[in-house]
Each structure stands twice: as structure tokens, then as C-alpha cells.
Amino acid sequence: MAFTDEEAALLAISTLHEPSDEQLLSQAKIASLLASDDPFIDIHELFGLYNVLYFRGLLLPRVEVLWSARLTLCAGICELVKDNEGKYRRIRLKLSEPLLKFRPREDTINTLLHEAIHAYFFITTSWHHSRGDDGTGHGEGFLFLADAINNHGNYLITVYHTFHDEVDSYRKHIWQCSGPCKDRPPYFGLVKRSMNRPPGKGDSWWKRHEQECGGTYTKIAEPALTKDQVRKLSAKERAGMQKNKIDSWLKRPVESEASKASSENGVSKMDEPPKD
């Protein structure tokens, strides 16, 4: 019989009152790692130590920890994945490399612990965790355990860890609506995404937008192509990206020698008398 999140949290917290020798050793190793001035941290080593100290040694080997280069909407994610028998008994914990690589080391550690709590609940409470009392997996059990770990190790695990400025910096694909919503805050008709997916029927808000605004979206910005993407373009596509020198010459204002001379003498065309 699976535990509730609250029951599983209390079991983990109880081990901190009288920690085992193994827990104390892990705690000492963690303190040594965090005392280093190195801005980078070995998340795999740290995860193994946290597994012993805070999560009753239940996370390994079922939980895989990895950096993700494609995760740009939040700092971390914990997901159930199928094992070799096709059953959801494996867990993958991903940390966002783009969002965390330029932030303080503490943000990586807090994110790692946040997702480790989710992994612990998936193991102890099964799929019930994702349908907890608040519908997001951040109910009473999560808050109990996060608060206990924060107090024990002086961490700052929060319910949300979306770094808005960093997230927005990766949303390079931008569409602008032509309808009335372009004048309405807070979005002013803009849709920004990290992937090249135009606004459409797949968006939950699309039908309401058609009814209330009715405008159409036009793409106004996108990221520059990488070198690999440019190499894959056909000669025609590559040529279409290049600026035409003749066009730039035609657009350049033409100034005659007479105009130059008159300008040098302090006389402009506006100073000339009207012609009969």
C-alpha cells in the first residue's frame, strides 16, 4: 500500500532526529563540497549524498539525474519514464543547463533538492504524488519535507523555481497579433516561445482569442541560424539570406556634385527661389 505524501515526508524527516553513521558521513561530505569556492558543482555526487542524508537511500538506482540543454521554461523537472518492461518505474530528473549555468551555485543545489523531493514521493507514493491535494505535487507533504530540509541544511527550496528573466531570454521566436489585443497589457499581442511553434488551435487560449480579438499572428523575430543550420541550407536558400549590394546602393541617398557644392556654400534647395 502506497503512502500519502504527508506520511512519506514524516518518515524522511524522522531520520534526521537520530541520523545514522552513514547519514552523518554524507552530511560531512556535503559540507566539504559546499565549502569549496568552485562555482560548479558535481550534481551526481551531490545527489548521491542527498539520497542518503534526506531520502532514506531510496532514490538510487531508480532515479537518473542529468543536465538538459533543451529545458528552457523551468529550472528543473522530474518525470516518470518507462523501464524495459514498459512500466513507469523509472524516474528522470532533469536540470536546465541554459537557465542554471549563469546563476549562483545555490540555485542549482536548491533546484536539485526540489526535484529530488518529487522523485522521493514518486517512489513512495507512486502516481498519487502528481495528483496530490493541490494538483501540482506541491501540497502539504512537499511543504513538510522542503521545510525540514531547509531548516536542517540552511537551503532555500521553494515551490517554484522559474527564473523569469532567463526564461524570457530563450524565447527568441516572437509573433505579433494584428488585432485589438496588441494594445492590451500585459502581453500587447505578443507570443514568445523558445521553439518555433506558431500560435494556433493547439493552444488552450486560441478559441477565446478568436472570439475576443480575431487578429492574426505574424512572426516578427527569430534567432539567428547556427553554423550547422546554415550549412544545411540549399544554395538558393543561402543566397536569399544575403543582403543584395545593389539594393543597398539604390536605397542610399544620391547627392549630386551641385548639391554638395551648394551645401558647402550654405545654400540648400529650400533656399532657391521658385522657378517660373
C-alpha positions in Angstrom: 0.0 0.0 0.0 1.4 3.4 -1.1 1.9 6.2 1.5 0.4 9.6 1.2 2.9 12.5 0.6 2.5 13.6 4.2 3.2 10.1 5.6 6.3 9.7 3.3 7.5 13.2 4.3 7.3 12.4 8.0 9.2 9.1 7.5 12.1 11.0 5.9 12.0 13.8 8.5 12.1 11.3 11.4 15.6 10.0 10.2 17.0 13.5 10.8 16.3 13.4 14.6 18.7 10.5 15.2 20.8 10.2 12.0 22.7 7.1 11.2 26.5 7.0 10.8 26.0 6.9 7.1 23.9 10.0 7.2 26.4 11.8 9.3 29.2 10.9 6.9 27.1 12.1 3.9 26.4 15.3 5.8 30.1 15.9 6.4 31.0 15.3 2.7 28.2 17.7 1.6 29.6 20.4 3.9 33.1 19.8 2.4 31.8 20.1 -1.1 29.8 23.3 -0.4 32.7 24.9 1.4 34.6 24.9 -1.9 34.8 28.2 -3.9 34.3 26.3 -7.1 31.2 27.8 -8.8 30.4 24.5 -10.4 29.1 21.5 -8.5 29.0 17.8 -9.4 25.3 17.2 -9.3 25.7 13.4 -9.5 28.0 13.2 -6.5 25.8 15.6 -4.5 22.6 13.8 -5.5 24.1 10.5 -4.1 24.9 12.2 -0.8 21.5 13.8 -0.5 19.9 10.5 -1.3 21.5 9.0 1.9 21.0 12.1 4.1 17.5 13.1 3.3 15.7 10.5 1.2 16.3 7.2 3.1 18.6 5.9 0.3 15.5 5.2 -1.9 16.4 7.3 -4.9 19.3 5.3 -6.4 19.4 3.5 -8.7 15.9 4.2 -9.9 16.4 7.9 -10.4 18.6 9.2 -13.3 20.0 12.8 -12.9 21.1 14.7 -16.0 21.6 18.2 -17.4 19.2 19.2 -20.2 20.2 21.6 -22.9 16.6 21.8 -24.2 14.8 22.6 -20.9 14.3 26.4 -21.1 10.9 27.0 -19.4 11.8 26.0 -15.9 14.9 25.2 -13.9 14.2 21.5 -13.3 11.7 18.8 -14.0 11.0 15.3 -12.5 9.3 12.8 -14.8 8.3 9.2 -14.7 9.7 7.1 -17.6 9.1 3.5 -18.8 11.5 0.7 -17.8 12.5 -2.2 -20.0 9.1 -3.8 -19.3 7.2 -0.8 -20.4 6.1 0.2 -16.9 6.6 3.6 -15.4 9.0 2.6 -12.7 12.0 4.7 -13.7 12.4 8.4 -12.8 14.3 11.0 -14.8 15.4 14.2 -13.0 16.5 17.0 -15.4 18.2 20.3 -14.6 18.1 23.1 -17.1 21.6 23.9 -18.3 20.6 27.1 -20.1 18.8 28.6 -17.1 21.2 27.5 -14.4 24.7 27.8 -15.9 24.9 31.5 -15.3 23.1 31.6 -12.0 24.6 31.3 -8.5 25.5 27.7 -7.4 22.9 27.8 -4.7 20.1 27.9 -7.4 21.4 24.6 -8.9 21.5 23.0 -5.4 18.0 24.2 -4.4 16.6 23.0 -7.8 18.3 19.6 -7.4 16.7 19.2 -3.9 13.3 20.4 -5.1 13.3 17.7 -7.9 14.7 15.1 -5.6 11.7 15.6 -3.3 9.4 14.9 -6.2 11.4 11.8 -7.1 11.2 10.6 -3.4 7.4 11.0 -3.5 7.0 9.2 -6.8 8.9 6.2 -5.3 7.0 6.2 -2.0 3.5 7.3 -3.1 3.5 6.2 -6.8 1.4 8.2 -9.2 -0.7 9.6 -6.4 2.0 12.3 -5.9 1.2 14.1 -9.1 -2.5 14.2 -8.1 -1.9 15.5 -4.6 -4.0 17.8 -2.6 -3.1 20.8 -4.6 -2.9 19.2 -8.1 0.7 20.2 -8.7 2.7 17.9 -6.4 3.5 20.8 -4.1 0.9 20.0 -1.4 1.3 19.6 2.4 3.8 16.7 2.1 6.1 18.6 -0.2 6.0 21.6 2.1 6.7 19.5 5.2 9.8 17.9 3.7 11.1 21.0 1.9 10.8 23.0 5.2 12.6 20.3 7.1 15.5 20.2 4.6 15.7 24.0 4.5 16.0 24.1 8.3 18.4 21.3 8.5 20.9 22.4 5.8 20.1 26.1 5.5 18.8 25.7 2.0 16.1 27.7 0.2 13.9 25.2 -1.6 10.8 26.9 -2.9 7.6 25.7 -4.6 8.5 27.4 -7.8 11.9 27.9 -9.5 11.1 29.6 -12.8 13.7 32.3 -13.4 11.6 34.8 -15.5 14.5 36.8 -17.0 16.5 33.8 -18.0 13.4 32.0 -19.4 12.4 35.1 -21.4 15.9 35.3 -22.9 15.5 32.0 -24.6 12.1 32.8 -26.1 13.6 34.1 -29.4 10.6 33.1 -31.6 8.1 36.0 -31.4 4.7 36.6 -33.0 2.7 39.8 -33.0 -1.1 39.9 -33.3 -2.7 42.3 -35.7 -6.0 42.6 -33.7 -7.1 44.8 -30.7 -5.1 42.7 -28.2 -1.9 44.3 -29.5 -2.9 47.4 -27.4 -3.8 45.5 -24.3 -1.5 44.8 -21.4 0.2 42.7 -20.2 1.2 40.9 -23.4 0.3 43.5 -26.0 -0.5 40.8 -28.6 3.0 39.2 -28.3 3.6 35.5 -28.1 7.2 34.5 -27.2 8.4 30.9 -27.4 11.7 29.1 -27.2 10.5 26.7 -30.0 9.4 27.6 -33.5 5.7 26.8 -32.9 3.3 29.4 -34.2 0.2 30.2 -32.1 -2.7 28.0 -33.3 -5.5 25.7 -32.4 -3.2 23.6 -30.2 -3.1 26.5 -27.7 -5.7 26.4 -24.9 -6.4 30.1 -25.3 -6.7 30.1 -29.1 -10.6 29.8 -29.3 -11.1 32.6 -26.8 -8.6 34.8 -28.7 -10.5 34.2 -31.9 -13.8 35.3 -30.2 -12.4 38.3 -28.3 -9.8 39.6 -30.6 -9.9 37.9 -34.0 -6.5 39.1 -35.1 -3.9 37.1 -36.9 -0.3 36.4 -35.8 2.7 37.4 -37.8 6.2 36.3 -36.9 8.4 39.4 -36.1 11.5 37.9 -34.7 13.5 34.6 -34.6 17.0 33.5 -33.5 19.9 33.6 -36.0 20.7 30.3 -37.6 23.5 28.3 -36.2 26.5 27.4 -38.4 25.2 23.8 -38.8 21.8 25.1 -39.9 23.4 27.4 -42.4 25.5 24.6 -43.8 22.3 22.5 -44.4 20.6 25.3 -46.4 20.5 25.0 -50.2 22.4 27.4 -52.3 19.2 29.2 -53.2 18.1 29.5 -49.5 21.5 30.7 -48.5 21.5 33.3 -51.3 18.1 34.6 -50.2 19.5 35.3 -46.8 22.3 37.6 -48.1 21.8 41.3 -48.5 21.8 42.5 -52.1 24.5 45.1 -52.5 22.7 46.7 -55.5 19.6 47.2 -53.2 21.7 48.9 -50.6 23.2 51.2 -53.3 19.7 52.1 -54.6 18.5 52.9 -51.1 21.5 55.1 -50.4 20.5 58.8 -50.9 22.1 60.2 -54.0 23.8 63.6 -53.6 24.9 65.4 -56.7 28.1 67.4 -57.0 26.0 70.6 -57.3 24.1 69.7 -54.2 27.4 69.1 -52.3 28.7 72.5 -53.5 25.6 74.4 -52.6 25.6 72.7 -49.2 29.2 73.7 -48.7 28.3 77.3 -49.5 25.5 77.2 -47.0 22.7 77.1 -49.7 20.2 74.3 -49.8 17.4 73.6 -52.2 14.9 75.2 -49.8 16.8 78.5 -50.3 16.4 78.5 -54.1 13.7 80.9 -55.5 10.7 79.2 -57.0 11.0 78.6 -60.8 8.5 80.1 -63.2 
